[in-house]
């Protein structure tokens, strides 16, 4: 069955960096587009970034452009989200999403606070 397991979240000070990972199994990772979403307390889940199956095309929410970078390693069946210059408003649970079939991971908490 499809499994998406996020890791790498934590507590970081404003201006700091984190790298999230999403380990995928149960499907052919290399032919599927993937996304990162996030959900802050009291807010709707929002799209953060997306990446095509081969990694050649990416897209970002305006709020993270220039600070976040999405990437993937198809040989390791893993997707990444490098987050730099973090702000308190980036605090949220971050989710890995498989578009085909609408599968979600369990999420990883990112807290940006001094």
N, C-alpha and C positions, 0 to 999 in steps of 0.2 A: 504494500500500500504506500501511497505517497506520504513522505515525511519531510518536514521542513523544520530544522532546529537552529534557532538563532542563538548567538553568544556574543560576548564582548561588551555588553552594556555595563554601566556602573555610574559612580559619582565622579564628576569632574568639575573643576573650577571654570568659570567663564574664561574664554580664550584658549581653553585646552582642546585636546584631541582625543578621539576614540575611533577604534576600527571595529565595526560589527561584521560578523560572519553569519552566513546561512548555509548549513550543510544539508544537501538535498539527497533523497533516495526514493526508490520506488517508481521512478519514471526516467525517461531519456532526457537528462538535464540539458544536453548540448543542443537540442533542437527546440527549446522552449524559451520564450521571452519571460523575463522575471521583473518583479518590482519590489521596492521597499515602501512601506506605508508607516505612518505613525499616528498615535492617538494620545492627545494630552487630556488630563482630567477635565471632564465637563465639556469636551469638544468632540466633534465628529472625527472619524478616522480620515486622514488625508494622504494623498499620494506624495511621496518624497522624491522618488527617482525610479526610472525604468531602464532596462537594458535589453537589447535584442539577443537572440539566441547565440549569435557568434560574437557578440560584444562590440560590434562595430557602430552601433547606434545607441545613444543614451539620451535621456531627457530628465529634466529636473524641475521641481517646484521653484518658483521665483525666489521664495524665501531662503533657499539653500544654495542657489547658484553661486559658483565661485568659492564655496566653502566645503561642499560635500562632493565626493567622487564615488560613483558606482562602478564596480568592475566584477569580473567573474573569471574563474578558472575551471574550464569545462572538464579538464582531465581529473580534477579533484572534486568535481560536482559541488562547487562552493561559490557563493556570491558574496560580495563584500560591499561595505559602505564605509568609506573613509570620511570621517567628520572632523573638520578643522575649524578653528575660530568659533568654538561653540558658545552659544548664548543661552541665558536662562529660558528663553522661549522655545528652545529646542528640547526642553524636558518633555518626555513622552515615553510611551511604550512603542518600540519599533518592531514592525512585523515584516516578515518575508512573505511574498505572495507569488504563487504560480497562477498565471492568468488562465491557462488552459485547464478548465475544471474548477477554477476558483478555490484553490487550496491555500490555507494559511498556516503559518507557524504559531508557536505559543507566545511569542513576543519576548523582547528583552528590554528591561527598563534602563533608560538613560536619564540621569538627573544632572543638570548643570546648575551649580550653586556654589557660592563662596561660604 
